Amino acid sequence: MHFVSSLFALAAVFLLVHANPLDTRAAESTKCYTTHTGYFEIIDHPFGLSKDHHVVYPATTAAPKFKVHFQLTRYGKAEPFIYWGRILVEESAGVKANQCLTTTPSSTPRILYAKLADCGSETNPAAAQSWSYLDEDFGKVISFAGQDKCTYKSGSVSGYIVDPKSKDGFEPLTTKDTHLVKIGCDDVPDRGVGYFTLSGLN
């Protein structure tokens, strides 16, 4: 697993094609469907969910790890190894049904946080709920696909921002005390950006 910006350049632009199903059967056939399931993590280090359902790092007793389903949309496949879709969080005692990983803005321009929110479209996820799954030689990984001006066309992709002081070289940069994971584009000089993944994929 490599966490360097050059790997993001392998990603293709995601094609957002809007569907107009003619009947209920057509609508059902165009819904997102689960392709991969696992705990949301970095390698073997899981993310956690805080009490207010923000994504934090690391997972703790107070912010337990959580299982998700990567759901492919039929309108986002651009290359054989790249898929566009959404991330549905598995229902549990602390998580109600129909919750998707959703980015929210921070007080710093172009830095995002992630939290749970009601899932939107079942066919074409909104930008804040858009994620990409990449299956390549270096591993099976996930990046955020909805950040403005951060696409293959711009030569950049969005992921978690790597803490420059990380001893392991891959741990995410988080907010002080609350440990919210910071998500951003790799178009900032000297910024390291890493991929997310799911348990059991690699």
Secondary structure, DSSP 8 states (H G I E B T S, - for coil): ----HHHHTT-----------SSHHHHHHTS-EEEEEEEEEETTEE-EE-TT-BEESS--SSS---EEEEEE-TT---BTTEEEEEEEE--BTTB-SSEEEEEEE-SSTTEEEEEEEE---SSS--GGG-EEEEEETTEEEEEE---TT-SGGGT--EEEEB-TT-SSS--B-B-TTT-BB-EEETTSTT--EE-BEETT--
